[in-house]
Amino acid sequence: MTDPTSSTKPRVFVTRRIPQRGLDPILAATDCDLWAEPMPPDRQSLLERARGCEGLLTMLSDRVDAEFFDAAGPQLKVVSNFAVGVNNIDLAEAARRGIAVGHTPEVLTDATADIAVALLLAAARHLKSASDEVRQGRWKTWEPTGWLGCDLVGRTVGIIGMGRIGAAVARRLHGGWGMEVLFSSRSEKVVPGVPTARHFPLDEVLRRADFVSVHTDLTDETRGLIGHRALALMKPSAILINTSRGPVVDQDALHQALSTGKLFAAGLDVTDPEPLPGGHPLLALENCIILPHIGSATREARDAMAAISAENLLAGVQGRPLRHAV
């Protein structure tokens, strides 16, 4: 039976199923169109379903630009992004049209930092390829010279982008393994929990670090930041970790460095595009671990993201300030 009050509720479109902690209040307070398919909506479906909506809850995979806003219509009040980053949204165009944009900062810091450290450990100790040996029945005996990785204790980590997640990674590696922390960021700062962390220009961090962990935003300046030149500065024994955004790393340059021994290993939770197409050269390298963008994939983090996304969406359609506005 149709809810007789539904016509009085603001119309919204949620572009993917999110955890119930966020979905339930949206369903209760709005006339909600939910994209329930396992795959994201294609571009045409996205534009069609946005038409006439006052609010939209979007994912990083949804490109929100002038065409999108035109399709939605002038009644659109808010775009609530289910992510910390908003590089999928044309913020200048949203501002020009008076459309509020929300995101979900802070709640996924620890989850993403844990994945960065997990990737570092896995890459340093050949965990994926060693596990594959066991699963594929190729493990014959204990090998005195097999699967030799590198120690973590007392090494140097370079953090590219010392925001909340970068600082959380620094604290884990400094406190757990006694690593020296160097970092490159827009400004010098004191890193909470790591008072000995030192700020250096990017090139110096790349030259000195045994492990480089990337946590910078994706901007015009950082796109392709870790390319041929940057990788050539790194030690051949170094490991690169990227849990920020895929386009920050030039994947062709990374493949060349990994396949020619100019870099020991890499661990990626983000790629360009996502997912990587089958047969991509990086997928064939044993010294490159690739995860399907699971940095925030804990129950606690995703529930919190859903709750904030819902609060931002409902506040926007009701004309209230967003909890976390961009």
Rosetta silent file (secondary structure, phi, psi, omega in degrees, C-alpha in Angstrom):
SEQUENCE: MTDPTSSTKPRVFVTRRIPQRGLDPILAATDCDLWAEPMPPDRQSLLERARGCEGLLTMLSDRVDAEFFDAAGPQLKVVSNFAVGVNNIDLAEAARRGIAVGHTPEVLTDATADIAVALLLAAARHLKSASDEVRQGRWKTWEPTGWLGCDLVGRTVGIIGMGRIGAAVARRLHGGWGMEVLFSSRSEKVVPGVPTARHFPLDEVLRRADFVSVHTDLTDETRGLIGHRALALMKPSAILINTSRGPVVDQDALHQALSTGKLFAAGLDVTDPEPLPGGHPLLALENCIILPHIGSATREARDAMAAISAENLLAGVQGRPLRHAV
SCORE:     score description
SCORE:     0.000 S_00000001
   1 L     0.000  136.935  179.832    0.000    0.000    0.000 S_00000001
   2 L   -72.617  135.708  177.097    1.285    3.448   -0.875 S_00000001
   3 L   -69.105  118.468 -177.088    2.084    5.717    2.052 S_00000001
   4 L   -65.697  -18.191  179.637   -0.436    8.592    1.794 S_00000001
   5 L   -92.950   -1.342 -172.541    2.120   10.974    3.305 S_00000001
   6 H   -61.843  -31.380 -176.700    4.872   10.052    0.879 S_00000001
   7 H   -68.602  -20.409  179.759    4.107   12.964   -1.433 S_00000001
   8 H   -87.968   -8.170 -178.338    4.894   15.405    1.383 S_00000001
   9 L   -87.908  147.346  176.939    8.290   13.890    2.020 S_00000001
  10 L   -64.750  140.076 -179.287   11.405   15.160    0.216 S_00000001
  11 E   -88.001  129.564  179.852   12.403   12.994   -2.697 S_00000001
  12 E  -134.576  158.041  176.356   15.936   11.567   -2.550 S_00000001
  13 E  -124.492  124.398  176.472   18.019    9.096   -4.522 S_00000001
  14 E  -107.288  116.865 -166.372   20.531    6.800   -2.779 S_00000001
  15 L   -80.996   -7.749  171.959   22.894    5.431   -5.420 S_00000001
  16 L  -152.212  155.949  175.025   23.926    2.225   -3.558 S_00000001
  17 L   -69.003  126.616  179.457   22.612    0.214   -0.621 S_00000001
  18 L  -111.698  167.959  178.327   24.351    1.432    2.538 S_00000001
  19 L   -54.237  147.657 -174.117   24.317   -0.076    6.054 S_00000001
  20 H   -59.280  -27.053 -179.881   20.909   -0.007    7.719 S_00000001
  21 H   -57.698  -31.125  176.052   22.107    2.405   10.402 S_00000001
  22 H   -96.110  -33.118 -175.072   22.030    5.109    7.736 S_00000001
  23 H   -71.327  -39.508 -176.329   19.383    3.700    5.445 S_00000001
  24 H   -57.157  -49.205  179.299   16.612    3.320    8.053 S_00000001
  25 H   -66.192  -28.938  177.097   16.348    7.037    8.951 S_00000001
  26 H   -68.060  -45.829 -179.853   16.419    7.969    5.259 S_00000001
  27 H   -62.974  -33.630 -178.140   13.585    5.549    4.439 S_00000001
  28 H   -74.518  -31.613 -169.903   11.552    6.881    7.382 S_00000001
  29 H  -105.523   -7.977 -174.349   11.932   10.575    6.580 S_00000001
  30 L  -135.059  167.524  166.584   11.984   10.730    2.776 S_00000001
  31 E   -90.221   93.370 -167.236   10.464    9.450   -0.416 S_00000001
  32 E   -99.665  127.980  169.930   13.563    7.386   -1.153 S_00000001
  33 E  -100.613  113.030 -175.813   14.575    5.843   -4.451 S_00000001
  34 E  -107.938  125.102  173.663   17.237    3.247   -3.594 S_00000001
  35 L   -80.374  107.546 -172.186   19.516    1.690   -6.202 S_00000001
  36 L  -101.157    2.599 -179.381   19.570   -1.893   -4.899 S_00000001
  37 L   -71.592  154.539  179.991   21.559   -3.573   -7.672 S_00000001
  38 L   -68.943  -26.621  178.479   24.970   -5.090   -6.820 S_00000001
  39 L  -101.308  151.433 -179.683   26.724   -2.952   -9.440 S_00000001
  40 L   -62.325  157.265  175.944   26.685    0.871   -9.470 S_00000001
  41 L   -66.024  142.213  173.679   24.219    2.652  -11.755 S_00000001
  42 L   -71.241  171.105 -173.813   25.485    3.459  -15.218 S_00000001
  43 H   -58.052  -46.639 -176.976   25.709    7.102  -16.204 S_00000001
  44 H   -63.876  -42.284  178.569   22.338    7.267  -17.930 S_00000001
  45 H   -63.933  -39.429  179.358   20.544    5.583  -15.039 S_00000001
  46 H   -59.910  -46.257 -178.723   22.285    7.903  -12.593 S_00000001
  47 H   -66.991  -41.128 -178.294   21.085   10.993  -14.462 S_00000001
  48 H   -66.493  -42.993 -175.994   17.549    9.695  -14.898 S_00000001
  49 H   -74.311  -22.287  178.246   17.094    8.648  -11.261 S_00000001
  50 H   -76.441  -19.015 -173.619   18.491   11.981   -9.987 S_00000001
  51 L   -60.077  126.051  176.072   15.834   13.941  -11.873 S_00000001
  52 L    83.666    2.944 -177.391   13.492   15.820   -9.547 S_00000001
  53 L   -84.593  146.876  173.554   15.323   14.905   -6.339 S_00000001
  54 L   -90.291  -23.574  179.669   15.938   17.328   -3.486 S_00000001
  55 E  -145.169  149.389 -179.825   18.771   15.251   -2.103 S_00000001
  56 E  -134.028  135.894  172.827   21.259   12.673   -3.350 S_00000001
  57 E  -111.016  113.639 -169.140   23.448   10.227   -1.477 S_00000001
  58 E  -116.640  164.881  176.671   26.361    9.358   -3.753 S_00000001
  59 L  -110.998  167.038  177.020   29.450    7.160   -3.871 S_00000001
  60 L   -59.868  -25.458 -179.232   32.988    7.941   -5.055 S_00000001
  61 L   -78.199   -7.434 -179.650   32.166    6.046   -8.247 S_00000001
  62 L   -95.131  120.138  178.716   29.409    8.563   -9.119 S_00000001
  63 L   -83.572  116.968 -176.472   30.586   11.542  -11.172 S_00000001
  64 E  -111.396  102.469 -174.226   28.705   14.602   -9.928 S_00000001
  65 L  -136.321 -167.502 -177.245   29.219   17.482  -12.343 S_00000001
  66 H   -59.033  -41.868  178.209   27.306   20.161  -14.232 S_00000001
  67 H   -59.626  -42.008  178.954   25.548   17.575  -16.404 S_00000001
  68 H   -61.980  -47.883  179.831   24.498   15.728  -13.266 S_00000001
  69 H   -63.920  -38.684  177.543   23.165   18.898  -11.631 S_00000001
  70 H   -61.745  -42.657 -179.084   21.307   19.857  -14.812 S_00000001
  71 H   -66.087  -38.944 -179.696   19.676   16.418  -14.915 S_00000001
  72 H   -65.491  -45.148  179.003   18.658   16.601  -11.255 S_00000001
  73 L   109.210  165.892 -172.966   17.045   20.006  -11.624 S_00000001
  74 L   -69.810  -13.100  179.885   17.011   23.334   -9.763 S_00000001
  75 L   -79.488   -8.205 -177.869   15.221   21.895   -6.714 S_00000001
  76 L   -63.756  128.136 -177.039   18.340   19.901   -5.689 S_00000001
  77 L  -108.342  -31.933 -170.316   19.533   21.047   -2.256 S_00000001
  78 E  -151.908  143.622  168.869   22.224   18.605   -1.139 S_00000001
  79 E  -120.731  117.063  179.477   24.671   15.922   -2.260 S_00000001
  80 E  -104.558  113.179 -175.792   25.817   13.679    0.586 S_00000001
  81 E   -92.027  129.300  179.680   28.924   11.719   -0.391 S_00000001
  82 L   -83.883   67.915 -176.535   29.509    8.345    1.259 S_00000001
  83 L  -176.959  163.426  170.360   33.241    8.985    1.584 S_00000001
  84 L   -76.791  -48.716 -178.892   35.821   11.303    3.078 S_00000001
  85 L   -73.296  155.677 -179.942   37.064   12.392   -0.337 S_00000001
  86 L  -134.962   27.046 -177.636   34.930   14.408   -2.731 S_00000001
  87 L   -71.120   -5.921  174.012   37.069   14.363   -5.868 S_00000001
  88 L   -85.510   -5.079 -174.938   34.085   12.853   -7.732 S_00000001
  89 E  -115.166  134.486  173.903   32.127   16.079   -7.174 S_00000001
  90 L   -79.440   94.096 -174.350   32.556   19.398   -8.969 S_00000001
  91 H   -67.276  -36.546  179.556   32.595   21.514   -5.827 S_00000001
  92 H   -63.878  -40.416  179.547   32.826   24.829   -7.637 S_00000001
  93 H   -68.519  -38.648  177.008   29.745   23.998   -9.680 S_00000001
  94 H   -62.584  -43.908  179.825   27.872   22.892   -6.563 S_00000001
  95 H   -64.219  -40.808 -179.718   28.773   26.124   -4.806 S_00000001
  96 H   -60.452  -33.200 -178.239   27.723   28.208   -7.814 S_00000001
  97 L   -93.335   -0.396  179.791   24.289   26.578   -7.695 S_00000001
  98 L    73.471   27.679 -179.497   23.960   26.809   -3.919 S_00000001
  99 L   -97.141  123.750  178.543   23.979   23.019   -3.439 S_00000001
 100 E   -72.448  145.883  177.994   25.391   21.796   -0.121 S_00000001
 101 E  -126.284  128.308  179.098   27.925   18.953   -0.234 S_00000001
 102 E  -115.318  158.203  175.652   28.530   16.609    2.674 S_00000001
 103 L  -146.383 -174.410 -171.745   31.153   13.952    3.377 S_00000001
 104 L  -127.106   69.106 -178.479   32.208   11.548    6.153 S_00000001
 105 L   -76.373  166.918  169.748   35.531   12.590    7.715 S_00000001
 106 L    76.428  -39.669 -169.668   37.184   11.230   10.875 S_00000001
 107 L   -76.899  -15.112 -179.097   35.241    7.975   11.255 S_00000001
 108 L  -110.821   12.962 -177.448   37.374    5.842    8.942 S_00000001
 109 H   -58.446  -54.162 -175.807   40.810    7.027   10.083 S_00000001
 110 H   -66.214  -41.728 -179.637   41.730    3.973   12.135 S_00000001
 111 H   -60.848  -43.801 -179.007   40.312    1.452    9.682 S_00000001
 112 H   -70.960  -38.569  176.950   42.256    2.933    6.768 S_00000001
 113 H   -62.005  -39.939  178.812   45.443    3.297    8.805 S_00000001
 114 H   -62.103  -40.244  179.242   45.201   -0.380    9.767 S_00000001
 115 H   -66.115  -38.590  177.846   44.929   -1.385    6.099 S_00000001
 116 H   -60.409  -44.900  178.985   47.996    0.707    5.223 S_00000001
 117 H   -67.256  -39.097  178.285   50.024   -1.064    7.921 S_00000001
 118 H   -61.333  -42.934  177.892   48.619   -4.445    6.864 S_00000001
 119 H   -63.798  -40.069  178.897   49.696   -3.814    3.276 S_00000001
 120 H   -61.609  -46.854  178.532   53.139   -2.756    4.451 S_00000001
 121 H   -62.334  -45.370 -178.116   53.569   -5.952    6.485 S_00000001
 122 H   -63.153  -41.534  179.690   52.233   -8.137    3.689 S_00000001
 123 H   -70.177  -39.097 -177.884   54.522   -6.561    1.088 S_00000001
 124 H   -67.583  -28.818 -174.383   57.576   -6.635    3.357 S_00000001
 125 L  -115.784   17.245  175.660   57.155  -10.333    4.148 S_00000001
 126 L    56.747   35.597 -171.896   55.801  -11.737    0.836 S_00000001
 127 H   -63.607  -40.950 -178.053   52.589  -12.828    2.557 S_00000001
 128 H   -66.828  -50.716 -176.540   50.413  -13.089   -0.550 S_00000001
 129 H   -67.921  -33.809  176.697   52.839  -15.011   -2.739 S_00000001
 130 H   -66.837  -41.997  177.331   53.876  -17.271    0.156 S_00000001
 131 H   -63.724  -39.642  177.416   50.228  -18.036    0.923 S_00000001
 132 H   -60.587  -37.212  177.417   49.603  -18.742   -2.773 S_00000001
 133 H   -57.893  -43.206 -179.744   52.423  -21.316   -2.694 S_00000001
 134 H   -67.028  -49.370 -175.974   50.614  -23.196    0.058 S_00000001
 135 H   -64.416  -31.363 -177.740   47.170  -23.009   -1.530 S_00000001
 136 L   -92.211    6.898  175.333   48.451  -24.112   -4.938 S_00000001
 137 L    73.425   20.961 -178.458   50.302  -27.125   -3.532 S_00000001
 138 L   -96.901   -4.832  179.330   53.783  -25.865   -4.417 S_00000001
 139 L   -78.421  115.078 -175.847   55.098  -25.762   -0.812 S_00000001
 140 L  -104.399  -37.617 -177.171   57.479  -28.723   -0.502 S_00000001
 141 L  -164.224  170.374  174.845   59.622  -27.991    2.552 S_00000001
 142 L   -67.770  132.542 -173.898   60.956  -25.294    4.856 S_00000001
 143 L  -109.964  113.484  179.345   63.273  -23.057    2.828 S_00000001
 144 L   -60.900  -28.273 -178.934   66.329  -21.532    4.557 S_00000001
 145 L  -118.467   17.293 -177.646   66.622  -18.936    1.802 S_00000001
 146 L   -95.379  147.398  174.203   63.000  -18.752    0.696 S_00000001
 147 L    56.060   43.172 -178.704   60.583  -15.819    0.995 S_00000001
 148 L   -77.481  116.960  178.191   63.168  -13.470    2.435 S_00000001
 149 L  -104.742 -146.909 -178.812   61.552  -10.178    3.276 S_00000001
 150 L  -135.850  147.934  177.919   62.753   -7.220    5.308 S_00000001
 151 L   -71.590  157.603  177.777   62.597   -6.234    8.964 S_00000001
 152 L  -106.449  -27.805 -172.823   60.511   -3.303   10.139 S_00000001
 153 L   -62.237  128.101  174.753   62.135   -2.483   13.464 S_00000001
 154 L    75.804    5.306  179.211   64.132    0.729   13.450 S_00000001
 155 L   -80.450 -177.652 -178.261   63.512    1.495    9.770 S_00000001
 156 E  -115.649  128.294  175.621   62.367    4.809    8.297 S_00000001
 157 E  -110.176  137.746  174.950   58.852    5.472    7.055 S_00000001
 158 E  -109.514  123.716 -179.945   57.977    8.394    4.828 S_00000001
 159 E  -103.855  122.488  178.457   54.408    9.683    5.016 S_00000001
 160 E  -101.192  101.799 -175.941   53.161   11.628    1.994 S_00000001
 161 L    99.427   90.248 -174.422   50.285   13.755    3.289 S_00000001
 162 L   -95.341   66.821  171.070   50.247   14.088    7.076 S_00000001
 163 L   -93.847 -155.875 -177.423   46.520   14.361    7.721 S_00000001
 164 H   -60.602  -45.251 -176.945   44.493   12.286   10.148 S_00000001
 165 H   -71.828  -42.991  177.669   45.155    8.957    8.410 S_00000001
 166 H   -58.056  -41.931  179.398   48.835    9.676    7.762 S_00000001
 167 H   -66.209  -37.170  178.691   49.302   10.579   11.433 S_00000001
 168 H   -65.922  -38.761  175.830   47.527    7.382   12.536 S_00000001
 169 H   -65.106  -43.456  179.467   49.866    5.312   10.356 S_00000001
 170 H   -58.862  -44.042  179.607   52.879    7.183   11.746 S_00000001
 171 H   -62.512  -41.075  179.889   51.789    6.448   15.335 S_00000001
 172 H   -64.558  -45.450 -175.513   51.381    2.749   14.608 S_00000001
 173 H   -76.275  -34.281  177.700   54.755    2.358   12.927 S_00000001
 174 H   -72.438  -46.928 -177.506   56.657    4.566   15.364 S_00000001
 175 H   -74.273  -35.452 -176.876   55.115    3.073   18.480 S_00000001
 176 H   -84.203  -35.826 -175.603   55.004   -0.531   17.315 S_00000001
 177 H  -124.288    4.474  177.706   58.296   -0.863   15.468 S_00000001
 178 L    65.751   30.979 -178.404   60.255    2.184   16.553 S_00000001
 179 L   -74.124  145.167  167.838   60.381    3.610   13.049 S_00000001
 180 E   -74.687  135.881 -176.590   61.784    7.034   12.329 S_00000001
 181 E  -112.210  120.486  171.231   59.001    9.133   10.788 S_00000001
 182 E  -114.132  148.969  178.711   59.626   11.605    7.982 S_00000001
 183 E  -148.580  153.009  175.253   56.783   13.356    6.233 S_00000001
 184 E  -119.683  128.195  178.348   55.943   15.635    3.355 S_00000001
 185 L  -155.041  178.279 -176.856   52.887   17.879    3.574 S_00000001
 186 L   -65.405  -24.462 -178.501   51.726   21.382    2.725 S_00000001
 187 L  -150.128  159.829  173.628   53.072   22.689    6.016 S_00000001
 188 L   -71.889  149.508  179.853   55.204   21.735    8.982 S_00000001
 189 L  -160.831  162.534  171.727   53.292   20.453   11.978 S_00000001
 190 L   -90.587  126.701 -177.712   53.633   18.516   15.199 S_00000001
 191 E   -89.404  116.696 -179.360   52.331   14.988   14.701 S_00000001
 192 L   -56.468  127.263  179.877   50.257   13.876   17.714 S_00000001
 193 L    87.423  -12.358  179.279   51.890   10.856   19.322 S_00000001
 194 E  -135.033   70.487 -175.613   55.053   11.184   17.241 S_00000001
 195 L   -64.638  -18.106 -179.548   56.810   14.349   18.465 S_00000001
 196 L   -88.346   -3.364  179.215   60.042   13.302   16.729 S_00000001
 197 L   -60.515  138.706 -174.808   58.428   13.202   13.266 S_00000001
 198 E  -122.014  138.865  179.778   60.237   15.555   10.901 S_00000001
 199 E   -89.418  131.849  177.422   58.987   17.520    7.915 S_00000001
 200 L  -139.069  160.934  170.209   61.059   17.415    4.692 S_00000001
 201 L   -59.287  154.590 -176.467   60.542   18.224    1.023 S_00000001
 202 H   -53.286  -46.546 -176.495   59.022   15.327   -0.921 S_00000001
 203 H   -59.302  -39.119 -179.370   62.262   14.406   -2.722 S_00000001
 204 H   -68.514  -38.922  176.712   64.145   14.067    0.563 S_00000001
 205 H   -61.853  -44.801 -179.407   61.441   11.866    2.058 S_00000001
 206 H   -62.958  -40.404 -178.797   61.513    9.610   -0.997 S_00000001
 207 H   -66.411  -37.731 -169.351   65.321    9.296   -0.901 S_00000001
 208 H   -93.567  -21.602 -170.835   65.543    8.456    2.793 S_00000001
 209 L   -80.590  142.266  170.258   62.513    6.272    3.481 S_00000001
 210 L   -84.861  -29.332  176.840   62.503    2.484    3.583 S_00000001
 211 E  -132.512  133.396  178.222   58.711    2.553    3.372 S_00000001
 212 E  -118.757  121.985 -179.271   56.630    5.258    1.694 S_00000001
 213 E  -116.991  123.975 -171.982   52.935    5.475    2.570 S_00000001
 214 E   -97.794  125.899 -178.319   50.758    7.814    0.486 S_00000001
 215 L  -138.460   24.347 -177.576   47.862    9.651    2.166 S_00000001
 216 L   -84.648  156.244  172.980   47.478   12.845    0.158 S_00000001
 217 L   -67.778  157.970  173.066   44.262   14.164   -1.367 S_00000001
 218 L   -90.013  115.739  177.048   43.746   13.834   -5.108 S_00000001
 219 L  -135.496  177.874  175.487   44.133   17.261   -6.723 S_00000001
 220 L   -60.007  -33.497 -178.417   45.541   18.572   -9.985 S_00000001
 221 L   -75.776  -30.262 -175.927   48.892   18.915   -8.198 S_00000001
 222 L   -96.861   -9.511  177.808   48.957   15.373   -6.771 S_00000001
 223 L   -62.724  122.846 -177.735   47.671   13.501   -9.819 S_00000001
 224 L    71.896   17.267 -176.983   50.604   11.337  -10.964 S_00000001
 225 L   -56.778  -42.027  178.522   52.713   12.624   -8.061 S_00000001
 226 E   -96.300   87.083 -178.466   54.408    9.247   -7.637 S_00000001
 227 L  -120.191 -156.812 -176.408   55.672    8.744  -11.162 S_00000001
 228 H   -54.885  -47.213 -176.203   58.933    7.857  -12.911 S_00000001
 229 H   -65.139  -47.031 -178.686   60.904   10.658  -11.286 S_00000001
 230 H   -63.717  -42.864 -178.784   59.623   10.037   -7.766 S_00000001
 231 H   -66.335  -32.776  178.725   60.094    6.282   -7.997 S_00000001
 232 H   -67.407  -24.280  178.806   63.659    6.735   -9.269 S_00000001
 233 H   -77.240  -22.449 -175.461   64.468    8.643   -6.080 S_00000001
 234 L   -76.794  154.990  177.301   63.382    5.760   -3.854 S_00000001
 235 L   -65.512  145.314  174.981   65.707    3.011   -2.640 S_00000001
 236 L   -61.072  -22.543  178.938   65.601   -0.248   -4.647 S_00000001
 237 L   -89.227    1.090 -173.019   64.815   -1.943   -1.326 S_00000001
 238 L   -79.996  161.429  177.870   61.889    0.393   -0.574 S_00000001
 239 E  -124.440  133.744  178.715   58.193   -0.443   -0.420 S_00000001
 240 E  -105.762  131.377  176.255   55.407    1.868   -1.649 S_00000001
 241 E  -121.406  133.741  177.089   51.943    1.812   -0.057 S_00000001
 242 E  -130.974  114.317  173.628   48.971    3.718   -1.453 S_00000001
 243 L  -122.969   19.021 -177.719   45.651    3.944    0.381 S_00000001
 244 L   -93.224  -88.888  176.107   44.734    7.468   -0.792 S_00000001
 245 L  -140.172  142.207 -175.538   43.510    7.642   -4.395 S_00000001
 246 H   -55.136  -46.390 -175.588   44.628    5.572   -7.369 S_00000001
 247 H   -66.998   -8.004  175.652   45.564    8.424   -9.736 S_00000001
 248 H   -65.912  -27.190  179.572   48.151    9.774   -7.260 S_00000001
 249 E  -106.273  130.472  173.217   50.408    6.932   -8.451 S_00000001
 250 L   -77.003  105.344 -172.354   51.445    6.559  -12.105 S_00000001
 251 H   -69.686  -29.784  175.318   50.756    2.836  -12.491 S_00000001
 252 H   -65.600  -42.705  177.952   52.828    2.430  -15.666 S_00000001
 253 H   -65.751  -38.850  178.754   55.817    3.917  -13.866 S_00000001
 254 H   -64.134  -43.491  178.714   55.140    1.700  -10.848 S_00000001
 255 H   -59.908  -44.028  179.941   55.002   -1.421  -13.010 S_00000001
 256 H   -62.000  -43.630 -178.869   58.312   -0.545  -14.624 S_00000001
 257 H   -65.627  -41.482 -178.880   59.977    0.041  -11.254 S_00000001
 258 H   -71.033  -38.244 -175.278   58.638   -3.182   -9.739 S_00000001
 259 H   -80.344  -15.779 -179.804   59.368   -5.378  -12.749 S_00000001
 260 L  -107.496    6.882  177.708   62.947   -4.121  -13.201 S_00000001
 261 L    78.723   12.638  178.448   64.016   -4.369   -9.566 S_00000001
 262 L   -83.513   -7.948  176.662   64.115   -0.608   -8.996 S_00000001
 263 L  -146.514  136.302 -173.841   61.548   -1.026   -6.208 S_00000001
 264 L   -68.415  -49.131 -175.595   61.208   -3.982   -3.840 S_00000001
 265 E  -164.169  168.948  176.283   57.420   -4.125   -3.530 S_00000001
 266 E  -145.809  151.499  173.881   54.151   -2.192   -3.448 S_00000001
 267 E  -131.988  123.465 -174.728   50.796   -2.492   -1.730 S_00000001
 268 E  -123.755  128.070  170.006   47.748   -0.768   -3.206 S_00000001
 269 L  -102.385   -7.110 -179.466   44.248   -0.442   -1.811 S_00000001
 270 L  -134.590  145.678 -178.828   43.326    2.012   -4.565 S_00000001
 271 L  -140.805  175.254  177.398   43.915    1.877   -8.314 S_00000001
 272 L  -137.398  106.628    2.123   43.085    3.782  -11.488 S_00000001
 273 L   -83.772 -179.359  172.926   40.569    2.680  -12.655 S_00000001
 274 L  -119.994  123.666   -5.191   38.724    0.700  -10.030 S_00000001
 275 L   -77.686  164.085  173.283   38.581   -2.188  -10.537 S_00000001
 276 L   -66.142  141.300  177.942   41.653   -2.779  -12.665 S_00000001
 277 L   -67.195  149.185  176.472   40.756   -4.517  -15.928 S_00000001
 278 L   -57.184  140.431 -178.389   41.673   -8.167  -16.226 S_00000001
 279 L    85.790    2.485  177.041   45.131   -8.641  -17.672 S_00000001
 280 L   -61.344  137.258 -174.614   46.479   -5.381  -16.253 S_00000001
 281 H   -56.340  -34.017 -178.897   50.294   -5.742  -15.955 S_00000001
 282 H   -63.324  -29.400 -177.451   50.328   -4.981  -12.223 S_00000001
 283 H   -68.737  -18.627 -178.560   48.143   -8.016  -11.550 S_00000001
 284 H   -89.281   -6.273 -175.156   50.877  -10.322  -12.835 S_00000001
 285 L   -91.294  126.340  178.116   53.549   -9.076  -10.407 S_00000001
 286 L   -70.121  -23.110 -178.335   54.177  -11.122   -7.260 S_00000001
 287 L   -94.721   21.020  175.981   55.708   -8.088   -5.562 S_00000001
 288 E  -131.193  113.716  178.821   52.539   -5.994   -5.951 S_00000001
 289 E   -98.466  127.874 -177.508   49.626   -6.616   -3.590 S_00000001
 290 E  -124.728  125.434  177.322   46.314   -5.109   -4.716 S_00000001
 291 L  -109.539  156.533 -176.069   43.183   -4.896   -2.575 S_00000001
 292 L   -86.670   54.664  176.366   39.669   -3.882   -3.742 S_00000001
 293 L    53.415   63.565 -176.705   39.525   -0.518   -1.923 S_00000001
 294 L  -111.947   19.290 -176.139   38.711   -1.932    1.513 S_00000001
 295 L   -54.806  -38.200 -178.492   40.411    0.726    3.646 S_00000001
 296 L   -99.921   11.519 -170.873   37.190    1.669    5.439 S_00000001
 297 L   -83.766   65.932  164.504   35.687   -1.823    5.352 S_00000001
 298 L  -120.664  155.078  179.866   35.017   -2.486    9.006 S_00000001
 299 H   -58.019  -42.421 -176.666   31.512   -2.750   10.434 S_00000001
 300 H   -64.788  -45.846 -177.419   32.196    0.119   12.783 S_00000001
 301 H   -67.229  -44.813 -177.689   33.585    2.473   10.138 S_00000001
 302 H   -69.350  -35.059  174.989   30.933    1.765    7.510 S_00000001
 303 H   -62.240  -43.405 -179.862   28.102    2.091   10.054 S_00000001
 304 H   -66.044  -40.621  176.527   29.485    5.464   11.117 S_00000001
 305 H   -60.320  -42.298  179.871   29.852    6.561    7.489 S_00000001
 306 H   -63.464  -42.723 -179.013   26.248    5.557    6.829 S_00000001
 307 H   -63.320  -44.278 -179.522   24.985    7.466    9.869 S_00000001
 308 H   -67.701  -41.353  178.363   26.846   10.652    8.920 S_00000001
 309 H   -58.682  -42.514  179.282   25.775   10.382    5.274 S_00000001
 310 H   -65.887  -43.545  178.598   22.154   10.090    6.369 S_00000001
 311 H   -60.574  -44.374  178.850   22.468   13.044    8.767 S_00000001
 312 H   -61.272  -44.842 -178.384   24.017   15.181    6.038 S_00000001
 313 H   -63.068  -49.348 -176.680   21.322   14.205    3.538 S_00000001
 314 H   -67.010  -38.971  176.743   18.396   14.813    5.886 S_00000001
 315 H   -61.503  -42.681 -178.111   19.807   18.099    7.148 S_00000001
 316 H   -63.893  -45.283 -178.418   20.273   19.305    3.587 S_00000001
 317 H   -72.372  -21.099  178.490   16.757   18.506    2.380 S_00000001
 318 L   -93.716    3.686  176.720   15.329   20.057    5.554 S_00000001
 319 L    75.933   21.051  179.196   17.310   23.266    5.097 S_00000001
 320 L  -102.489  160.028  175.312   19.527   22.745    8.143 S_00000001
 321 L   -61.808  142.497  178.334   23.354   22.984    8.322 S_00000001
 322 L   -74.208  147.963  176.493   25.109   19.731    7.461 S_00000001
 323 L   -62.592  -45.025  177.822   26.956   17.855   10.194 S_00000001
 324 L  -132.122   93.485  178.626   30.003   17.576    7.933 S_00000001
 325 E   -96.683  145.956  174.848   29.867   20.002    5.011 S_00000001
 326 L   -83.167    0.000    0.000   32.638   20.454    2.466 S_00000001
